[in-house]
Amino acid sequence: MMRFKTLEYNKKNNEIVILDQTRLPEEETYLTLKTVEDVYQAIKNMNLRGAPLIGVAAAYGVILAIASDDPTEVTKAADYIKSARPTAVNLAWAIERMKKKIGKEKVVFEALLNEAQAIEKEDQNACQRMGEFGADLIKNNTKIMVHCNAGALATCGIGTALGILYTAKERGKKFIVYSCETRPLLQGARLTSWELTANDIETYTICDNMAASYMAEMSLVLVGADRIAQNGDTANKIGTKGLAIIAHYYKVPFYVAAPISTFDFDITSGKEIPIEVRCDDEVRKFNERKIVADKAKICNPAFDVTPAELITGIITEKGIIKPPYEENIAKLKSNEKLQMSNDK
Protein backbone atom coordinates (compact mmCIF):
# COMPACT_ATOMS: atom_id res chain seq x y z
CA MET A 1 0.00 0.00 0.00
CA MET A 2 2.80 2.44 0.91
CA ARG A 3 4.47 4.32 -1.92
CA PHE A 4 7.58 5.01 0.16
CA LYS A 5 10.09 2.91 2.09
CA THR A 6 11.41 4.14 5.42
CA LEU A 7 14.56 1.99 5.45
CA GLU A 8 16.42 -0.42 3.20
CA TYR A 9 19.66 -2.26 3.87
CA ASN A 10 22.03 -2.74 0.92
CA LYS A 11 24.08 -5.88 1.53
CA LYS A 12 26.39 -5.33 -1.46
CA ASN A 13 27.60 -1.94 -0.20
CA ASN A 14 26.92 -2.63 3.49
CA GLU A 15 24.93 0.58 3.86
CA ILE A 16 21.48 1.70 4.97
CA VAL A 17 19.24 3.99 2.93
CA ILE A 18 16.59 5.88 4.91
CA LEU A 19 13.84 8.36 4.12
CA ASP A 20 14.92 11.64 5.75
CA GLN A 21 11.88 12.53 7.85
CA THR A 22 13.24 15.95 8.79
CA ARG A 23 12.65 17.06 5.18
CA LEU A 24 8.98 16.05 5.01
CA PRO A 25 6.52 17.20 3.79
CA GLU A 26 8.49 19.65 1.63
CA GLU A 27 10.57 17.03 -0.12
CA GLU A 28 11.03 13.26 -0.19
CA THR A 29 14.77 12.84 0.26
CA TYR A 30 16.78 9.72 1.06
CA LEU A 31 20.00 9.52 3.09
CA THR A 32 22.69 6.85 2.87
CA LEU A 33 24.16 5.72 6.18
CA LYS A 34 27.60 4.17 5.77
CA THR A 35 29.01 4.20 9.30
CA VAL A 36 27.98 3.57 12.89
CA GLU A 37 28.32 7.33 13.48
CA ASP A 38 25.88 7.98 10.61
CA VAL A 39 23.31 5.69 12.26
CA TYR A 40 23.82 7.27 15.68
CA GLN A 41 23.33 10.78 14.28
CA ALA A 42 20.31 9.78 12.18
CA ILE A 43 18.58 8.42 15.29
CA LYS A 44 19.70 11.29 17.53
CA ASN A 45 18.71 13.99 15.04
CA MET A 46 15.44 12.23 14.14
CA ASN A 47 16.18 11.78 10.45
CA LEU A 48 14.45 8.52 11.27
CA ARG A 49 12.12 8.17 14.25
CA GLY A 50 9.41 5.98 15.70
CA ALA A 51 10.24 3.30 18.26
CA PRO A 52 9.95 0.23 15.98
CA LEU A 53 11.89 1.86 13.13
CA ILE A 54 14.64 2.99 15.49
CA GLY A 55 15.02 -0.63 16.61
CA VAL A 56 15.36 -1.91 13.04
CA ALA A 57 17.81 0.84 12.10
CA ALA A 58 19.91 0.10 15.17
CA ALA A 59 20.05 -3.60 14.28
CA TYR A 60 21.35 -2.89 10.79
CA GLY A 61 23.63 -0.23 12.25
CA VAL A 62 25.52 -2.91 14.17
CA ILE A 63 26.27 -4.60 10.85
CA LEU A 64 28.01 -1.43 9.66
CA ALA A 65 30.64 -2.09 12.33
CA ILE A 66 31.51 -5.37 10.63
CA ALA A 67 34.73 -3.88 9.17
CA SER A 68 36.19 -5.12 12.43
CA ASP A 69 35.73 -8.78 13.28
CA ASP A 70 36.79 -8.04 16.84
CA PRO A 71 33.75 -8.76 19.08
CA THR A 72 34.87 -6.10 21.55
CA GLU A 73 34.89 -3.37 18.91
CA VAL A 74 31.54 -4.39 17.45
CA THR A 75 29.98 -4.54 20.92
CA LYS A 76 31.33 -1.07 21.64
CA ALA A 77 29.76 0.20 18.42
CA ALA A 78 26.44 -1.44 19.35
CA ASP A 79 26.42 0.23 22.76
CA TYR A 80 27.19 3.58 21.14
CA ILE A 81 24.14 3.29 18.88
CA LYS A 82 22.09 2.24 21.91
CA SER A 83 22.94 5.53 23.64
CA ALA A 84 21.46 7.70 20.87
CA ARG A 85 18.04 8.08 22.52
CA PRO A 86 16.95 6.89 25.99
CA THR A 87 13.16 6.53 26.02
CA ALA A 88 12.18 4.18 23.18
CA VAL A 89 12.83 0.71 24.57
CA ASN A 90 12.89 -0.85 21.07
CA LEU A 91 16.36 0.64 20.58
CA ALA A 92 17.89 -1.16 23.56
CA TRP A 93 15.84 -4.30 22.81
CA ALA A 94 17.17 -4.57 19.26
CA ILE A 95 20.76 -3.84 20.27
CA GLU A 96 20.69 -6.51 22.97
CA ARG A 97 19.40 -9.04 20.45
CA MET A 98 22.23 -8.16 18.07
CA LYS A 99 24.86 -8.35 20.82
CA LYS A 100 23.85 -11.94 21.52
CA LYS A 101 24.80 -12.74 17.92
CA ILE A 102 28.18 -11.02 17.96
CA GLY A 103 30.00 -14.05 19.32
CA LYS A 104 32.89 -14.38 21.75
CA GLU A 105 35.84 -14.90 19.44
CA LYS A 106 34.88 -13.72 15.97
CA VAL A 107 32.03 -11.72 14.48
CA VAL A 108 30.04 -13.66 11.86
CA PHE A 109 28.48 -11.34 9.29
CA GLU A 110 25.67 -13.71 8.27
CA ALA A 111 24.60 -14.24 11.88
CA LEU A 112 24.21 -10.50 12.40
CA LEU A 113 22.48 -10.03 9.07
CA ASN A 114 19.99 -12.82 9.74
CA GLU A 115 19.11 -11.32 13.13
CA ALA A 116 18.63 -7.81 11.73
CA GLN A 117 16.45 -9.17 8.93
CA ALA A 118 14.43 -11.13 11.50
CA ILE A 119 13.85 -7.96 13.54
CA GLU A 120 12.69 -6.12 10.41
CA LYS A 121 10.34 -8.95 9.39
CA GLU A 122 8.91 -9.19 12.90
CA ASP A 123 8.17 -5.46 12.80
CA GLN A 124 6.31 -5.81 9.49
CA ASN A 125 4.30 -8.80 10.73
CA ALA A 126 3.49 -7.10 14.04
CA CYS A 127 2.14 -4.05 12.23
CA GLN A 128 -0.06 -6.26 10.07
CA ARG A 129 -1.46 -8.13 13.07
CA MET A 130 -2.09 -4.94 15.06
CA GLY A 131 -3.96 -3.60 12.07
CA GLU A 132 -6.19 -6.67 12.01
CA PHE A 133 -6.99 -6.55 15.71
CA GLY A 134 -7.40 -2.78 15.89
CA ALA A 135 -9.56 -2.40 12.78
CA ASP A 136 -12.40 -4.09 14.65
CA LEU A 137 -12.51 -1.03 16.93
CA ILE A 138 -13.10 1.39 14.04
CA LYS A 139 -16.76 2.10 13.49
CA ASN A 140 -18.12 3.36 10.19
CA ASN A 141 -18.63 7.10 9.62
CA THR A 142 -16.76 8.22 12.74
CA LYS A 143 -14.00 10.64 13.74
CA ILE A 144 -10.68 9.52 15.20
CA MET A 145 -7.99 11.62 16.84
CA VAL A 146 -4.29 10.74 16.58
CA HIS A 147 -1.10 12.27 17.94
CA CYS A 148 2.47 12.46 16.64
CA ASN A 149 3.16 9.83 13.96
CA ALA A 150 2.64 6.14 14.63
CA GLY A 151 2.33 5.12 11.02
CA ALA A 152 4.41 3.55 8.28
CA LEU A 153 6.94 6.33 8.81
CA ALA A 154 7.57 5.00 12.32
CA THR A 155 8.05 1.37 11.29
CA CYS A 156 9.15 -0.90 8.45
CA GLY A 157 5.53 -1.98 7.98
CA ILE A 158 2.16 -0.26 7.72
CA GLY A 159 2.52 1.33 11.14
CA THR A 160 1.10 0.77 14.60
CA ALA A 161 -1.77 3.20 15.29
CA LEU A 162 -2.06 4.36 11.67
CA GLY A 163 -1.68 0.79 10.41
CA ILE A 164 -5.01 0.15 12.10
CA LEU A 165 -6.57 2.93 10.05
CA TYR A 166 -5.14 1.53 6.81
CA THR A 167 -6.55 -1.90 7.60
CA ALA A 168 -9.96 -0.41 8.42
CA LYS A 169 -9.91 1.48 5.13
CA GLU A 170 -9.12 -1.74 3.25
CA ARG A 171 -12.19 -3.26 4.89
CA GLY A 172 -14.30 -0.48 3.40
CA LYS A 173 -14.84 1.54 6.57
CA LYS A 174 -15.23 5.30 6.25
CA PHE A 175 -13.87 7.69 8.86
CA ILE A 176 -12.20 11.07 9.31
CA VAL A 177 -8.91 11.58 11.15
CA TYR A 178 -7.98 14.58 13.29
CA SER A 179 -4.20 14.78 13.64
CA CYS A 180 -2.73 16.89 16.45
CA GLU A 181 0.21 18.93 15.16
CA THR A 182 2.53 17.65 17.94
CA ARG A 183 4.78 20.52 18.93
CA PRO A 184 7.63 21.26 18.98
CA LEU A 185 8.80 19.20 15.97
CA LEU A 186 5.35 18.88 14.36
CA GLN A 187 5.40 15.15 13.63
CA GLY A 188 1.62 15.18 13.43
CA ALA A 189 1.46 18.17 11.11
CA ARG A 190 4.47 17.30 8.94
CA LEU A 191 4.43 13.51 8.91
CA THR A 192 0.99 12.16 9.75
CA SER A 193 -0.83 14.59 7.45
CA TRP A 194 1.60 13.70 4.63
CA GLU A 195 1.30 9.96 5.17
CA LEU A 196 -2.47 9.76 5.62
CA THR A 197 -3.37 12.02 2.71
CA ALA A 198 -0.91 10.13 0.49
CA ASN A 199 -3.03 7.08 1.26
CA ASP A 200 -6.33 8.88 0.57
CA ILE A 201 -7.53 9.17 4.15
CA GLU A 202 -9.46 12.37 4.92
CA THR A 203 -7.36 14.22 7.48
CA TYR A 204 -7.71 17.45 9.44
CA THR A 205 -4.60 18.79 11.16
CA ILE A 206 -5.35 20.69 14.37
CA CYS A 207 -3.13 22.65 16.74
CA ASP A 208 -2.43 20.78 19.96
CA ASN A 209 -4.42 23.29 22.00
CA MET A 210 -7.53 22.61 19.88
CA ALA A 211 -7.85 18.99 21.03
CA ALA A 212 -10.32 19.71 23.83
CA SER A 213 -12.58 21.64 21.46
CA TYR A 214 -12.91 18.66 19.12
CA MET A 215 -12.70 15.72 21.54
CA ALA A 216 -16.46 15.45 22.15
CA GLU A 217 -16.93 14.65 18.44
CA MET A 218 -14.45 11.76 18.49
CA SER A 219 -15.35 8.08 18.71
CA LEU A 220 -11.78 7.04 19.47
CA VAL A 221 -8.28 8.31 20.25
CA LEU A 222 -5.49 6.16 18.83
CA VAL A 223 -1.81 6.67 19.68
CA GLY A 224 1.47 4.78 19.56
CA ALA A 225 4.02 4.17 22.33
CA ASP A 226 7.74 4.29 22.99
CA ARG A 227 7.82 2.26 26.21
CA ILE A 228 5.16 0.46 28.26
CA ALA A 229 5.70 -0.54 31.88
CA GLN A 230 4.42 -3.73 33.50
CA ASN A 231 1.46 -1.87 35.02
CA GLY A 232 0.40 -0.39 31.66
CA ASP A 233 1.80 3.12 32.16
CA THR A 234 2.83 4.27 28.69
CA ALA A 235 5.46 6.72 27.47
CA ASN A 236 4.67 8.40 24.19
CA LYS A 237 5.32 11.71 22.46
CA ILE A 238 4.78 14.72 24.72
CA GLY A 239 1.14 15.74 24.72
CA THR A 240 -0.24 12.21 24.82
CA LYS A 241 -1.01 12.40 28.54
CA GLY A 242 -3.01 15.58 28.03
CA LEU A 243 -5.05 13.93 25.28
CA ALA A 244 -5.76 10.98 27.56
CA ILE A 245 -7.02 13.30 30.30
CA ILE A 246 -9.29 15.15 27.86
CA ALA A 247 -10.56 11.87 26.38
CA HIS A 248 -11.32 10.58 29.88
CA TYR A 249 -13.37 13.72 30.62
CA TYR A 250 -15.44 13.25 27.45
CA LYS A 251 -15.64 9.45 27.89
CA VAL A 252 -13.90 8.82 24.56
CA PRO A 253 -12.09 5.45 24.36
CA PHE A 254 -8.31 5.92 24.41
CA TYR A 255 -6.24 3.15 22.79
CA VAL A 256 -2.49 2.61 22.54
CA ALA A 257 -1.07 0.53 19.67
CA ALA A 258 2.38 -1.00 20.18
CA PRO A 259 4.28 -4.22 19.41
CA ILE A 260 5.51 -6.48 22.20
CA SER A 261 9.03 -5.13 21.66
CA THR A 262 7.82 -1.83 23.15
CA PHE A 263 6.98 -3.42 26.51
CA ASP A 264 9.65 -3.09 29.19
CA PHE A 265 9.19 -6.11 31.41
CA ASP A 266 11.96 -4.93 33.74
CA ILE A 267 10.12 -1.88 35.12
CA THR A 268 7.00 -1.88 37.25
CA SER A 269 5.59 1.57 36.46
CA GLY A 270 5.99 4.69 34.37
CA LYS A 271 7.97 6.35 37.16
CA GLU A 272 10.95 4.27 36.04
CA ILE A 273 10.81 5.32 32.38
CA PRO A 274 13.68 7.66 31.42
CA ILE A 275 12.36 10.77 29.68
CA GLU A 276 14.54 12.28 26.97
CA VAL A 277 15.05 16.04 27.27
CA ARG A 278 15.97 17.57 23.93
CA CYS A 279 17.73 20.81 22.99
CA ASP A 280 16.30 24.26 23.71
CA ASP A 281 16.33 25.36 20.08
CA GLU A 282 13.51 22.97 19.16
CA VAL A 283 11.25 25.25 21.24
CA ARG A 284 13.17 28.51 21.04
CA LYS A 285 13.11 28.62 17.23
CA PHE A 286 10.45 27.97 14.60
CA ASN A 287 11.54 27.51 10.99
CA GLU A 288 14.95 28.91 12.01
CA ARG A 289 13.37 32.08 13.38
CA LYS A 290 13.67 32.95 17.06
CA ILE A 291 10.25 32.97 18.75
CA VAL A 292 11.23 32.98 22.46
CA ALA A 293 12.94 35.77 24.36
CA ASP A 294 16.62 35.15 25.01
CA LYS A 295 16.29 35.37 28.78
CA ALA A 296 13.43 32.86 28.94
CA LYS A 297 14.37 29.33 29.95
CA ILE A 298 13.09 26.31 28.04
CA CYS A 299 11.47 23.03 29.04
CA ASN A 300 11.62 20.42 26.28
CA PRO A 301 10.83 16.86 27.40
CA ALA A 302 10.27 14.72 24.32
CA PHE A 303 7.82 12.33 26.02
CA ASP A 304 5.26 12.12 28.79
CA VAL A 305 3.81 9.10 30.60
CA THR A 306 0.10 8.33 30.41
CA PRO A 307 -1.16 6.52 33.54
CA ALA A 308 -2.63 3.09 32.85
CA GLU A 309 -6.00 4.05 34.35
CA LEU A 310 -6.56 6.47 31.45
CA ILE A 311 -5.94 3.80 28.79
CA THR A 312 -8.91 1.82 27.49
CA GLY A 313 -6.80 -0.89 25.88
CA ILE A 314 -3.39 -1.67 24.38
CA ILE A 315 -3.42 -3.15 20.88
CA THR A 316 -0.57 -5.62 20.24
CA GLU A 317 0.20 -8.23 17.61
CA LYS A 318 -1.16 -10.86 20.02
CA GLY A 319 -4.43 -9.14 20.78
CA ILE A 320 -5.90 -6.24 22.73
CA ILE A 321 -4.80 -6.06 26.34
CA LYS A 322 -7.47 -4.78 28.72
CA PRO A 323 -7.33 -4.00 32.45
CA PRO A 324 -6.18 -5.31 34.85
CA TYR A 325 -2.95 -4.48 33.04
CA GLU A 326 -0.45 -5.96 35.46
CA GLU A 327 -2.15 -9.34 35.23
CA ASN A 328 -2.63 -9.30 31.46
CA ILE A 329 0.79 -7.86 30.62
CA ALA A 330 2.28 -10.66 32.72
CA LYS A 331 0.38 -13.10 30.49
CA LEU A 332 1.85 -11.36 27.46
CA LYS A 333 5.34 -11.87 28.87
CA SER A 334 4.70 -15.55 29.51
CA ASN A 335 3.07 -16.01 26.08
CA GLU A 336 -0.27 -17.01 27.60
CA LYS A 337 -3.40 -16.44 25.54
CA LEU A 338 -4.86 -13.00 26.10
CA GLN A 339 -8.46 -12.49 27.03
CA MET A 340 -9.70 -10.66 23.94
CA SER A 341 -12.20 -7.86 24.06
CA ASN A 342 -14.94 -7.40 21.48
CA ASP A 343 -15.33 -3.63 21.29
CA LYS A 344 -16.86 -3.41 17.82
C-alpha positions in Angstrom: 0.0 0.0 0.0 2.8 2.4 0.9 4.5 4.3 -1.9 7.6 5.0 0.2 10.1 2.9 2.1 11.4 4.1 5.4 14.6 2.0 5.5 16.4 -0.4 3.2 19.7 -2.3 3.9 22.0 -2.7 0.9 24.1 -5.9 1.5 26.4 -5.3 -1.5 27.6 -1.9 -0.2 26.9 -2.6 3.5 24.9 0.6 3.9 21.5 1.7 5.0 19.2 4.0 2.9 16.6 5.9 4.9 13.8 8.4 4.1 14.9 11.6 5.7 11.9 12.5 7.9 13.2 15.9 8.8 12.6 17.1 5.2 9.0 16.0 5.0 6.5 17.2 3.8 8.5 19.6 1.6 10.6 17.0 -0.1 11.0 13.3 -0.2 14.8 12.8 0.3 16.8 9.7 1.1 20.0 9.5 3.1 22.7 6.8 2.9 24.2 5.7 6.2 27.6 4.2 5.8 29.0 4.2 9.3 28.0 3.6 12.9 28.3 7.3 13.5 25.9 8.0 10.6 23.3 5.7 12.3 23.8 7.3 15.7 23.3 10.8 14.3 20.3 9.8 12.2 18.6 8.4 15.3 19.7 11.3 17.5 18.7 14.0 15.0 15.4 12.2 14.1 16.2 11.8 10.4 14.4 8.5 11.3 12.1 8.2 14.2 9.4 6.0 15.7 10.2 3.3 18.3 9.9 0.2 16.0 11.9 1.9 13.1 14.6 3.0 15.5 15.0 -0.6 16.6 15.4 -1.9 13.0 17.8 0.8 12.1 19.9 0.1 15.2 20.0 -3.6 14.3 21.3 -2.9 10.8 23.6 -0.2 12.3 25.5 -2.9 14.2 26.3 -4.6 10.9 28.0 -1.4 9.7 30.6 -2.1 12.3 31.5 -5.4 10.6 34.7 -3.9 9.2 36.2 -5.1 12.4 35.7 -8.8 13.3 36.8 -8.0 16.8 33.8 -8.8 19.1 34.9 -6.1 21.6 34.9 -3.4 18.9 31.5 -4.4 17.4 30.0 -4.5 20.9 31.3 -1.1 21.6 29.8 0.2 18.4 26.4 -1.4 19.4 26.4 0.2 22.8 27.2 3.6 21.1 24.1 3.3 18.9 22.1 2.2 21.9 22.9 5.5 23.6 21.5 7.7 20.9 18.0 8.1 22.5 17.0 6.9 26.0 13.2 6.5 26.0 12.2 4.2 23.2 12.8 0.7 24.6 12.9 -0.8 21.1 16.4 0.6 20.6 17.9 -1.2 23.6 15.8 -4.3 22.8 17.2 -4.6 19.3 20.8 -3.8 20.3 20.7 -6.5 23.0 19.4 -9.0 20.5 22.2 -8.2 18.1 24.9 -8.4 20.8 23.9 -11.9 21.5 24.8 -12.7 17.9 28.2 -11.0 18.0 30.0 -14.1 19.3 32.9 -14.4 21.8 35.8 -14.9 19.4 34.9 -13.7 16.0 32.0 -11.7 14.5 30.0 -13.7 11.9 28.5 -11.3 9.3 25.7 -13.7 8.3 24.6 -14.2 11.9 24.2 -10.5 12.4 22.5 -10.0 9.1 20.0 -12.8 9.7 19.1 -11.3 13.1 18.6 -7.8 11.7 16.4 -9.2 8.9 14.4 -11.1 11.5 13.8 -8.0 13.5 12.7 -6.1 10.4 10.3 -8.9 9.4 8.9 -9.2 12.9 8.2 -5.5 12.8 6.3 -5.8 9.5 4.3 -8.8 10.7 3.5 -7.1 14.0 2.1 -4.0 12.2 -0.1 -6.3 10.1 -1.5 -8.1 13.1 -2.1 -4.9 15.1 -4.0 -3.6 12.1 -6.2 -6.7 12.0 -7.0 -6.5 15.7 -7.4 -2.8 15.9 -9.6 -2.4 12.8 -12.4 -4.1 14.7 -12.5 -1.0 16.9 -13.1 1.4 14.0 -16.8 2.1 13.5 -18.1 3.4 10.2 -18.6 7.1 9.6 -16.8 8.2 12.7 -14.0 10.6 13.7 -10.7 9.5 15.2 -8.0 11.6 16.8 -4.3 10.7 16.6 -1.1 12.3 17.9 2.5 12.5 16.6 3.2 9.8 14.0 2.6 6.1 14.6 2.3 5.1 11.0 4.4 3.5 8.3 6.9 6.3 8.8 7.6 5.0 12.3 8.1 1.4 11.3 9.1 -0.9 8.5 5.5 -2.0 8.0 2.2 -0.3 7.7 2.5 1.3 11.1 1.1 0.8 14.6 -1.8 3.2 15.3 -2.1 4.4 11.7 -1.7 0.8 10.4 -5.0 0.1 12.1 -6.6 2.9 10.0 -5.1 1.5 6.8 -6.6 -1.9 7.6 -10.0 -0.4 8.4 -9.9 1.5 5.1 -9.1 -1.7 3.2 -12.2 -3.3 4.9 -14.3 -0.5 3.4 -14.8 1.5 6.6 -15.2 5.3 6.3 -13.9 7.7 8.9 -12.2 11.1 9.3 -8.9 11.6 11.1 -8.0 14.6 13.3 -4.2 14.8 13.6 -2.7 16.9 16.4 0.2 18.9 15.2 2.5 17.7 17.9 4.8 20.5 18.9 7.6 21.3 19.0 8.8 19.2 16.0 5.4 18.9 14.4 5.4 15.2 13.6 1.6 15.2 13.4 1.5 18.2 11.1 4.5 17.3 8.9 4.4 13.5 8.9 1.0 12.2 9.7 -0.8 14.6 7.4 1.6 13.7 4.6 1.3 10.0 5.2 -2.5 9.8 5.6 -3.4 12.0 2.7 -0.9 10.1 0.5 -3.0 7.1 1.3 -6.3 8.9 0.6 -7.5 9.2 4.2 -9.5 12.4 4.9 -7.4 14.2 7.5 -7.7 17.4 9.4 -4.6 18.8 11.2 -5.3 20.7 14.4 -3.1 22.7 16.7 -2.4 20.8 20.0 -4.4 23.3 22.0 -7.5 22.6 19.9 -7.8 19.0 21.0 -10.3 19.7 23.8 -12.6 21.6 21.5 -12.9 18.7 19.1 -12.7 15.7 21.5 -16.5 15.5 22.1 -16.9 14.6 18.4 -14.5 11.8 18.5 -15.3 8.1 18.7 -11.8 7.0 19.5 -8.3 8.3 20.2 -5.5 6.2 18.8 -1.8 6.7 19.7 1.5 4.8 19.6 4.0 4.2 22.3 7.7 4.3 23.0 7.8 2.3 26.2 5.2 0.5 28.3 5.7 -0.5 31.9 4.4 -3.7 33.5 1.5 -1.9 35.0 0.4 -0.4 31.7 1.8 3.1 32.2 2.8 4.3 28.7 5.5 6.7 27.5 4.7 8.4 24.2 5.3 11.7 22.5 4.8 14.7 24.7 1.1 15.7 24.7 -0.2 12.2 24.8 -1.0 12.4 28.5 -3.0 15.6 28.0 -5.1 13.9 25.3 -5.8 11.0 27.6 -7.0 13.3 30.3 -9.3 15.1 27.9 -10.6 11.9 26.4 -11.3 10.6 29.9 -13.4 13.7 30.6 -15.4 13.2 27.5 -15.6 9.5 27.9 -13.9 8.8 24.6 -12.1 5.5 24.4 -8.3 5.9 24.4 -6.2 3.1 22.8 -2.5 2.6 22.5 -1.1 0.5 19.7 2.4 -1.0 20.2 4.3 -4.2 19.4 5.5 -6.5 22.2 9.0 -5.1 21.7 7.8 -1.8 23.1 7.0 -3.4 26.5 9.7 -3.1 29.2 9.2 -6.1 31.4 12.0 -4.9 33.7 10.1 -1.9 35.1 7.0 -1.9 37.3 5.6 1.6 36.5 6.0 4.7 34.4 8.0 6.4 37.2 11.0 4.3 36.0 10.8 5.3 32.4 13.7 7.7 31.4 12.4 10.8 29.7 14.5 12.3 27.0 15.0 16.0 27.3 16.0 17.6 23.9 17.7 20.8 23.0 16.3 24.3 23.7 16.3 25.4 20.1 13.5 23.0 19.2 11.3 25.3 21.2 13.2 28.5 21.0 13.1 28.6 17.2 10.4 28.0 14.6 11.5 27.5 11.0 14.9 28.9 12.0 13.4 32.1 13.4 13.7 33.0 17.1 10.3 33.0 18.7 11.2 33.0 22.5 12.9 35.8 24.4 16.6 35.2 25.0 16.3 35.4 28.8 13.4 32.9 28.9 14.4 29.3 30.0 13.1 26.3 28.0 11.5 23.0 29.0 11.6 20.4 26.3 10.8 16.9 27.4 10.3 14.7 24.3 7.8 12.3 26.0 5.3 12.1 28.8 3.8 9.1 30.6 0.1 8.3 30.4 -1.2 6.5 33.5 -2.6 3.1 32.8 -6.0 4.1 34.4 -6.6 6.5 31.5 -5.9 3.8 28.8 -8.9 1.8 27.5 -6.8 -0.9 25.9 -3.4 -1.7 24.4 -3.4 -3.2 20.9 -0.6 -5.6 20.2 0.2 -8.2 17.6 -1.2 -10.9 20.0 -4.4 -9.1 20.8 -5.9 -6.2 22.7 -4.8 -6.1 26.3 -7.5 -4.8 28.7 -7.3 -4.0 32.4 -6.2 -5.3 34.9 -3.0 -4.5 33.0 -0.4 -6.0 35.5 -2.1 -9.3 35.2 -2.6 -9.3 31.5 0.8 -7.9 30.6 2.3 -10.7 32.7 0.4 -13.1 30.5 1.8 -11.4 27.5 5.3 -11.9 28.9 4.7 -15.6 29.5 3.1 -16.0 26.1 -0.3 -17.0 27.6 -3.4 -16.4 25.5 -4.9 -13.0 26.1 -8.5 -12.5 27.0 -9.7 -10.7 23.9 -12.2 -7.9 24.1 -14.9 -7.4 21.5 -15.3 -3.6 21.3 -16.9 -3.4 17.8 
